[in-house]
């Protein structure tokens, strides 16, 4: 992995984590077209490290919120709501492991066979988000409650599929339960912190046990983390400014185009993308 490739993947992670376009989907897409092995130990470890990069801007942008919820956990219930939101996400993660034991859960999607369909699912989610918002939720519902946290947590679980945007899914979960888009987006971005920490604990443990750390290069990885952090910070600021003003259908159009193109490549048997079929599990 070169420094340039790592920086490029870091940029994709920073953009895709907070713009509703799926960072995991675009990372997988980039690796496929760059000819980088998508399921290698080095790539799995780099994905973990790049998520650390996008955790940094979440802590910086919402630093006042984090400090307040930690110092005043009774008055400020955001920390409790983030924990509540993480429970259904964990339940979806464990359910995937039960459904796809041969692939260790969501790893069944790592080859990219489902990626085009995933992009189209995200496009549909964003169109639904606009439709719900235009019915009135965009100006009301400014407080996150238990219902919103649970529903957004479930949608976050769905967002673990590469190509299904975590932020887009959770924002839809928020507005569908009465939040305005700004409030839903802010809580969605804050939800990424416990999700990333949880992923680090679970995936990081596997990485250490399986020796993935030995497969990673220090300098390229550090560059990727820094780029992901810087671009992630810009992306959060950008989305918080436009989320209430710009229709998400523009992002949906972009995802629909790349989703359709990807599916066409699969149907025509292009060697650039994996076939549209569940892969055989590794021995």
N, C-alpha and C positions, 0 to 999 in steps of 0.2 A: 504494500500500500504506500503510494507516494504522498508527499506533503500536499501536492496540488489536489489529488483525489480526495484526501481526507478533508481538506478545506472545503471542497465542493460539496461533499456529503454533509459537512457541518452546516453549510449554508442552507441546504435542503431541509435539514432537521430544524434549524431555527425558524425557517419560513413555515414549514408544514405543521409544526407543533401548535401554532397559534392561529395561522390562517386556516380556514376550514377546508383544507385540501388533502389532508392525511400525510404526515411526515413519513410514517412507515411505508405507505404505498409509494411515495415518490423516491424514498431511499431504495426500495426494492426495484423500482423502475429504472433508476439511475444505474444501479449495479448490473442489471440485465443488459442494458445498452452499452455500458462501459466494459462488459465482458468480465466483470468481477464475480467470482463464485459467491452466490447469495447465501449459501448455508454452511459456509466454512466457520470454524471456531473463531478465526480472526474477525470475521464480519459480525458474529454474534457479540463478541466482546466490544467491538467498536460501537455497535448500536447502544449498548449499555452506557458507554462513556459519553456518547453524544447526548444522551438523555440527561446526564449530569450537567452538560452545557446549558440545556434549556431549563433546568431547575434553577439555575443562578438568577436569570432575569425575573422569574416568578417571585423569588425571595426579595429581590431589589425593588421591583415595581410596587409590590404590596407590603413593603416592610412595615409601614405604620399599622396596617391591619394585622399582620402577624404578631407584632409586639403587643398590640391592644388585646388580641384574643388570648394570648399567653398570660398576660398580666391580669386580665379580668375575665376569666373563663365563665363566670356565672352571668355577668351582665352581657358579655359578648359571646353569643352561642355559635359563632361561625366555626370554631374548632370542633365542637361537638357535631355540627352538621357535616363537616368534612369527613369525620370519622363514620357517621351514618352513611354518607354517600359512598364510602369505600367498601362497605359491607356487601351491597349487591354486585359491585364490580368484582370483588373477590369470589362471590358465589358463581358468577358467570365464568370466571377463570377456572375455578375448580370443576364446574360442569363440563367445560371444554375438555379438561383432562380426562374426565370420565367417558365422554363421547368419543374422543379420539386418543385412546391410550397409546396406540402404536406410534403416534407422532408427538406425544407429550403435549396434547392440547392444541393451542392455536398455531403450533409449528406446522400443522397440516397445510397452512396457507403460505409458508415461507418460500416455496418454489416459484410463486407468482401465477399459478394456474387459475386462481380466482380473481386476479387483480382487476381486470377490466370490469367485471361484474361489481366488484367492490366500489370502484369509482362511480359507477352508475347509481349504486345505492346511496352514496354520499350526495350525489347530485339531486336525487329524489328527496333526501332529508332536507337539503337546503331550500328546495322549492316549497316543501311543506312548512318550513320555518317562516319563510316570507308570507305564505298564505295565512298562517295563524297570526302572525304579527299584524298584518294588515286588517285583521278582524277586530283589532282593538287592544291586544295585549302589549303592543309596543309602547303604550303610554301609561299602562297601569302595572300593578303587581311588582312592587319594588323590594319585597322582602322574601328571602329564601326560608322555607319551612321544611318540616320533616318530609312531606310529600314530594316537594321539589328535589330535595336531596336524594331520596330513594329513586325517583324516576331518572334523574340525571346520572346516578350511579349505575343504573341498569344500562342506560345508553352508553356510558363510558365503557362498560363491558363489551358491548357490541363493537365499539371503536377499537378494540384490540385486534380486529381483523385488518390486515394490511390493505389500505385503500379506502377503508371506512374511517372518515375523519373523527378523531376523538372530540375535538372542539366543536365541529359541526353537529355531531350526534348529541352531545350534552347540551348545547344551546337549544337544539330542537326539544330535548327533554324539558328544559327550563321554560321555554315559551309555551309549550303545550300544556303546562300546569299553571299558567297564569303569570309568569314573570315577564317583564319587559326585556328586550334583547340586551340592553346594557348590563342589567343585573345578572342575567343568565350568563353572559360572556365573562363577566368578572368572576363569578363563582366557578364557572367552567375552568378558567385559567388557574384559579387557586386549587381546584380539584387535582390539577396535574401534579402538584407537589407531593401529596401522599401517594399518588399512583406511581410516580417515578421512584420515590423512596421504597415503596413496596416491591416494585420491579427490581430495583437494585438489590434488595435483600434476597429475593427469590432467585432471580437470574444470576446475580453476582455469586451466590453460593454455588450454583451449578457451574459457573465459569471457573471458580477456584478449584472445585473438585475435579473438573474435566480438563484442567490445564489450559483453558482458553487464554489466560493472562500471558502465558509464554508465547502465544502466537501474535501478540500485538506489538507494534513499534511505538516507542515512547514519544518521539518528536511529532510524527504525523498525528498521533492520537491527541496530544496536547493542542496542536493547531486546530484540529477538528472541534475540540471542546470549546476553545476560545471563540472560533467563528460561530459556532452554534449559540453561544451565550450572547454575543454582540447582535447577531441577526435576530435572535429570539427576543431580545429587549426591544429592538425596533419594531418587530412584528406585533408584540403586545401593545405598545403605544399606538401603533397604526390601527389595530383592530378596535381598541377602546374608543378611538376618535370616530371611526366610520360605521361602527356596528349599528347605530341607531339611524343612520342617514342613507346608507347605500344598500340596495337590495342584494341579498346573498345569492340571488339567481345568476349574477355575473360569475360567481365562483362555480355555480352549478353548471353553467354553460361550458366553462372550461373543462370541468371534470367529465361532462357528458361527451365532449369531443374526444378526449384522450381515452375514455372508456370504450367508446365505439371503435376507434382506431385500433385499440389493443385487441378487442374481440374479433375484428376483421382479420388482423394478423394471425390470431389463433385459428380461426375457421379456415383460412387459406393455407394453413400449415407452415407459416413462416418460422424459420429457425431462430429468429431473434427473440421469440417469446416461447414459454413452455406451452404444451398442448392443454386444451380445455378439458382436463380430466384429473381426478384425484390421484396424486402420485403414489407409487408403491412405497410403503414405509421402509426405512433403512433397517437392515438386520441388526 
